[in-house]
Amino acid sequence: MRSSWTGRILLALAGSRRLEAFVRRHGKRLGVDRFVAGADLEAALAVVRELEARGFGTTVDRVGEGAREEAAADDAAAAYLELLDGIGRVGSRAHVSVKLTALGLDLDREACRGRVEAIAGRAKAAGSLVRVDMEDSAHLEATLELLGEVRRTHPEVGVVVQAYLRRSREDLLGLIAQGVRIRLVKGAYREPPDIAYQRRDAVDRAYLDLARLALAAGAQVAFATHDTALIAAIQREAAAMGRQREQVEFQMLYGVRPALQREVRDAGYPLRVYVPYGRDFYPYFMRRVAERPANLAFALRQLRDRAR
């Protein structure tokens, strides 16, 4: 979660076409491959197999959002079907994560639902699971509504809850009551103060409050965070409630704090790595750089070193 002026500026620049062209042109020099598994499916599957061989779970995301025409949404759906076929082919246990705007949420709701249902059906056949990513707050209601429609025939489909949104406690309670699988994140979009908490400490308090609520309810929740203080607090809360370590899953992003990922795994907690791939990596990459100054420093260091 960003709290600095640097992070806010970087999130604003995520919409810059000129900067996007620069990042696409110099992606390797900026270290994009640290955070994105590759441009194509086979590169992603190679990363997935390597992670699973080391005892990590995985969730794969074909990066991209905001399809502007039906053909692009169809292409995204086809890519997910191909991904799920690949997961089955290599014997992976990977889950998949989808963004509804990439599947045409802003174009045709019914068509979008059909695409999600097709992906969910293929996932079930492949022994995988689908979780719907939460995007900016403007899409929240439509996402939850479509999720409810899809779950009538595919109740295994899950969703993401963003702790920095002021309404998330109410949303989480409703999702828990429905038995929805949940990934709890801090949130990485630029939102106004009346919709989202702006200060890091407020977001952390909200995250821990939602984590306690989910644990107490026995919800199917995965805690997606790289925050060591929050991880330790959740581990303490879970132990106090009698949860076994194998019942408490943490999730982290590919390329972000790998030593911490190993530490959590080695302590006996399930650790699932979120593995993005694809050519439309720019918005995803900018959110990762905006989240932590260390990520920005890494990108600038890569650019400097490769320019020598």
C-alpha positions as CSV (number, residue, x, y, z in Angstrom):
1,M,0.0,0.0,0.0
2,R,1.4,3.3,-0.9
3,S,1.5,6.2,1.5
4,S,4.3,8.4,0.1
5,W,4.1,11.2,-2.4
6,T,6.4,9.1,-4.6
7,G,3.9,6.2,-4.6
8,R,1.0,8.5,-5.5
9,I,2.9,10.1,-8.4
10,L,3.9,6.6,-9.7
11,L,0.3,5.5,-9.6
12,A,-0.8,8.6,-11.5
13,L,1.9,7.9,-14.1
14,A,0.4,4.4,-14.6
15,G,-1.9,6.0,-17.1
16,S,0.8,7.8,-19.0
17,R,1.1,6.5,-22.6
18,R,4.5,8.1,-23.0
19,L,6.0,6.4,-19.9
20,E,4.3,3.1,-20.9
21,A,6.1,3.2,-24.2
22,F,9.4,3.8,-22.4
23,V,8.9,1.0,-20.0
24,R,7.8,-1.4,-22.7
25,R,10.9,-0.5,-24.7
26,H,13.3,-0.8,-21.8
27,G,11.5,-3.5,-19.7
28,K,14.5,-5.7,-19.3
29,R,16.7,-2.9,-18.3
30,L,14.2,-1.8,-15.7
31,G,14.0,-5.2,-14.2
32,V,10.5,-6.0,-15.3
33,D,11.4,-9.7,-15.5
34,R,11.9,-9.7,-11.7
35,F,8.2,-9.1,-11.2
36,V,6.7,-10.7,-14.4
37,A,7.3,-14.3,-15.2
38,G,7.6,-13.8,-19.0
39,A,5.7,-12.7,-22.0
40,D,4.2,-16.0,-23.0
41,L,2.6,-19.1,-21.5
42,E,5.5,-21.4,-21.6
43,A,7.7,-19.0,-19.7
44,A,5.0,-18.7,-17.0
45,L,4.6,-22.5,-16.8
46,A,8.3,-22.9,-16.4
47,V,8.3,-20.6,-13.4
48,V,5.3,-22.3,-12.0
49,R,6.9,-25.7,-12.2
50,E,10.1,-24.4,-10.6
51,L,8.2,-22.8,-7.7
52,E,6.1,-25.9,-7.1
53,A,9.2,-28.1,-7.0
54,R,10.4,-25.9,-4.2
55,G,7.3,-26.4,-2.1
56,F,5.3,-23.2,-3.0
57,G,1.8,-23.0,-4.3
58,T,1.1,-20.7,-7.2
59,T,-1.6,-18.5,-8.7
60,V,-1.2,-17.5,-12.3
61,D,-2.4,-14.2,-13.7
62,R,-2.3,-13.2,-17.4
63,V,-1.7,-9.5,-16.9
64,G,-4.0,-7.1,-18.7
65,E,-7.1,-5.0,-17.9
66,G,-9.6,-2.7,-19.4
67,A,-10.4,-4.5,-22.7
68,R,-11.7,-1.8,-25.2
69,E,-13.3,-4.1,-27.6
70,E,-15.0,-7.5,-27.6
71,A,-12.2,-9.1,-29.7
72,A,-9.7,-8.2,-26.9
73,A,-11.9,-9.7,-24.3
74,D,-12.3,-12.9,-26.4
75,D,-8.5,-13.1,-26.7
76,A,-8.1,-12.8,-23.0
77,A,-10.6,-15.5,-22.3
78,A,-8.9,-17.8,-24.9
79,A,-5.6,-17.1,-23.3
80,Y,-7.0,-18.2,-19.9
81,L,-8.4,-21.4,-21.4
82,E,-5.0,-22.1,-23.0
83,L,-3.4,-21.4,-19.6
84,L,-5.6,-23.9,-17.9
85,D,-4.9,-26.5,-20.5
86,G,-1.2,-25.9,-19.9
87,I,-1.6,-26.2,-16.2
88,G,-3.3,-29.6,-16.7
89,R,-0.7,-30.6,-19.3
90,V,2.3,-30.1,-16.9
91,G,0.5,-31.6,-13.9
92,S,0.5,-28.3,-12.0
93,R,-1.7,-27.5,-9.0
94,A,-1.8,-23.8,-9.9
95,H,-4.8,-21.6,-9.4
96,V,-5.7,-18.7,-11.8
97,S,-6.6,-15.1,-11.1
98,V,-8.7,-13.1,-13.6
99,K,-9.6,-9.4,-14.0
100,L,-13.1,-8.8,-15.1
101,T,-12.3,-5.7,-17.1
102,A,-9.9,-7.7,-19.2
103,L,-12.8,-10.1,-19.9
104,G,-15.2,-7.3,-21.1
105,L,-16.9,-6.2,-17.9
106,D,-17.1,-2.6,-19.3
107,L,-18.4,-3.8,-22.7
108,D,-21.1,-6.4,-22.2
109,R,-21.9,-7.9,-18.8
110,E,-23.5,-11.0,-20.1
111,A,-20.7,-11.8,-22.5
112,C,-18.2,-11.2,-19.6
113,R,-20.1,-13.6,-17.4
114,G,-20.1,-16.2,-20.1
115,R,-16.3,-15.9,-20.4
116,V,-15.8,-16.2,-16.7
117,E,-18.1,-19.3,-16.6
118,A,-16.1,-20.9,-19.4
119,I,-12.9,-20.3,-17.5
120,A,-14.3,-21.6,-14.3
121,G,-15.5,-24.8,-16.0
122,R,-12.1,-25.4,-17.6
123,A,-10.4,-24.7,-14.3
124,K,-12.6,-27.4,-12.6
125,A,-11.6,-29.9,-15.3
126,A,-7.9,-29.1,-14.8
127,G,-8.1,-29.4,-11.0
128,S,-7.6,-25.7,-10.6
129,L,-9.5,-22.8,-9.0
130,V,-10.4,-19.3,-10.2
131,R,-10.2,-16.2,-8.1
132,V,-11.6,-12.9,-9.3
133,D,-9.2,-10.0,-8.8
134,M,-10.7,-6.8,-7.3
135,E,-9.9,-3.7,-9.4
136,D,-10.5,0.0,-8.7
137,S,-13.6,0.9,-6.6
138,A,-15.5,2.0,-9.7
139,H,-15.8,-1.6,-10.6
140,L,-16.5,-3.1,-7.2
141,E,-20.3,-3.4,-7.3
142,A,-20.3,-4.8,-10.8
143,T,-17.6,-7.3,-9.8
144,L,-19.5,-8.5,-6.7
145,E,-22.7,-8.8,-8.7
146,L,-21.2,-10.8,-11.5
147,L,-19.3,-13.0,-9.0
148,G,-22.7,-13.8,-7.4
149,E,-24.1,-14.8,-10.7
150,V,-21.2,-17.0,-11.7
151,R,-21.2,-18.7,-8.3
152,R,-24.7,-20.0,-8.9
153,T,-23.1,-22.6,-11.2
154,H,-19.5,-22.4,-10.0
155,P,-19.6,-21.9,-6.2
156,E,-15.8,-22.6,-6.0
157,V,-14.9,-19.3,-7.6
158,G,-13.4,-16.8,-5.1
159,V,-12.6,-13.1,-5.0
160,V,-10.2,-10.5,-3.6
161,V,-11.0,-8.1,-0.8
162,Q,-9.0,-4.9,-0.5
163,A,-8.5,-3.8,3.1
164,Y,-7.9,-0.1,2.4
165,L,-11.5,0.4,1.2
166,R,-13.7,1.7,3.9
167,R,-16.6,-0.6,3.0
168,S,-14.5,-3.8,3.0
169,R,-15.6,-5.0,6.5
170,E,-19.2,-5.1,5.3
171,D,-18.2,-6.8,2.0
172,L,-16.1,-9.3,3.9
173,L,-19.0,-10.2,6.2
174,G,-21.3,-10.8,3.3
175,L,-18.8,-12.9,1.4
176,I,-18.0,-15.0,4.5
177,A,-21.7,-15.7,4.9
178,Q,-21.8,-17.0,1.3
179,G,-18.8,-19.2,1.9
180,V,-16.7,-17.5,-0.8
181,R,-13.0,-18.1,-1.0
182,I,-11.2,-14.9,-0.2
183,R,-7.8,-13.4,-0.8
184,L,-7.2,-10.5,1.5
185,V,-4.9,-7.7,0.2
186,K,-4.1,-4.2,1.3
187,G,-5.0,-2.6,-2.1
188,A,-2.9,-1.0,-4.8
189,Y,-5.1,1.4,-6.8
190,R,-5.3,5.2,-6.4
191,E,-8.5,6.0,-4.5
192,P,-9.8,9.2,-2.9
193,P,-9.9,9.6,1.0
194,D,-13.7,9.2,1.2
195,I,-13.4,5.7,-0.3
196,A,-10.1,4.4,0.9
197,Y,-7.8,4.9,3.9
198,Q,-4.7,6.9,2.9
199,R,-2.3,6.4,5.8
200,R,-0.3,3.2,6.0
201,D,-1.1,2.7,9.7
202,A,-4.8,3.0,9.0
203,V,-4.6,0.4,6.3
204,D,-2.6,-1.9,8.5
205,R,-5.2,-1.7,11.3
206,A,-8.0,-2.3,8.8
207,Y,-6.1,-5.4,7.4
208,L,-5.6,-6.9,10.8
209,D,-9.2,-6.2,11.8
210,L,-10.4,-8.0,8.7
211,A,-7.9,-10.9,9.2
212,R,-9.2,-11.4,12.8
213,L,-12.7,-11.4,11.6
214,A,-12.0,-14.0,8.9
215,L,-10.1,-16.2,11.2
216,A,-12.8,-16.1,13.9
217,A,-15.4,-17.0,11.3
218,G,-13.4,-19.9,10.0
219,A,-13.5,-18.4,6.5
220,Q,-11.6,-19.8,3.5
221,V,-9.1,-16.9,3.4
222,A,-5.6,-16.4,2.2
223,F,-3.6,-13.5,3.6
224,A,-1.7,-11.7,0.8
225,T,0.9,-9.4,2.3
226,H,4.7,-8.9,2.5
227,D,4.3,-7.0,5.7
228,T,6.3,-8.9,8.4
229,A,4.5,-7.2,11.3
230,L,1.1,-8.2,9.9
231,I,2.3,-11.8,9.1
232,A,3.5,-12.2,12.7
233,A,0.3,-10.8,14.1
234,I,-1.9,-13.1,11.9
235,Q,0.2,-16.1,13.0
236,R,-0.3,-15.1,16.7
237,E,-4.0,-14.6,16.2
238,A,-4.4,-17.9,14.3
239,A,-2.5,-19.8,17.0
240,A,-4.6,-18.3,19.8
241,M,-7.7,-19.5,18.0
242,G,-6.3,-23.0,17.7
243,R,-5.6,-22.9,14.0
244,Q,-2.9,-25.3,12.7
245,R,-0.2,-23.8,10.6
246,E,-1.2,-25.7,7.5
247,Q,-4.7,-24.1,7.8
248,V,-3.3,-20.5,7.5
249,E,-2.2,-19.7,3.9
250,F,-0.1,-16.6,3.0
251,Q,0.3,-15.3,-0.5
252,M,3.0,-13.1,-2.0
253,L,4.0,-11.7,-5.3
254,Y,6.5,-13.2,-7.7
255,G,9.8,-11.5,-7.2
256,V,8.9,-9.6,-4.1
257,R,10.8,-10.5,-0.9
258,P,11.7,-14.1,-1.9
259,A,13.7,-14.6,1.4
260,L,10.5,-13.8,3.4
261,Q,8.6,-16.3,1.2
262,R,11.0,-19.0,2.0
263,E,10.9,-18.1,5.7
264,V,7.1,-18.4,5.9
265,R,7.2,-21.7,3.9
266,D,9.9,-23.1,6.1
267,A,7.9,-22.3,9.2
268,G,5.2,-24.7,8.0
269,Y,2.6,-22.2,6.6
270,P,1.3,-22.7,3.0
271,L,2.8,-20.0,0.8
272,R,1.3,-19.3,-2.6
273,V,3.2,-17.2,-5.1
274,Y,1.2,-14.9,-7.4
275,V,2.8,-15.4,-10.9
276,P,1.9,-12.8,-13.6
277,Y,2.8,-13.1,-17.2
278,G,2.0,-11.5,-20.5
279,R,2.8,-8.6,-22.7
280,D,0.4,-6.0,-21.1
281,F,2.5,-5.8,-18.0
282,Y,2.8,-2.0,-17.6
283,P,-0.1,-1.2,-15.1
284,Y,0.9,-4.2,-13.0
285,F,4.6,-3.3,-13.0
286,M,3.8,0.4,-12.1
287,R,1.7,-0.7,-9.1
288,R,4.5,-2.9,-7.9
289,V,7.0,-0.1,-8.2
290,A,4.7,2.3,-6.4
291,E,4.0,0.0,-3.5
292,R,7.5,0.0,-2.0
293,P,10.5,2.4,-2.4
294,A,12.7,-0.6,-2.6
295,N,11.0,-1.7,-5.8
296,L,11.6,1.8,-7.3
297,A,15.2,1.7,-6.2
298,F,15.6,-1.7,-7.8
299,A,14.2,-0.5,-11.1
300,L,16.4,2.6,-11.2
301,R,19.5,0.6,-10.2
302,Q,18.8,-1.9,-13.1
303,L,18.5,1.0,-15.5
304,R,21.7,2.6,-14.4
305,D,23.7,-0.7,-14.3
306,R,22.6,-1.8,-17.8
307,A,23.3,1.6,-19.2
308,R,27.0,1.4,-18.3
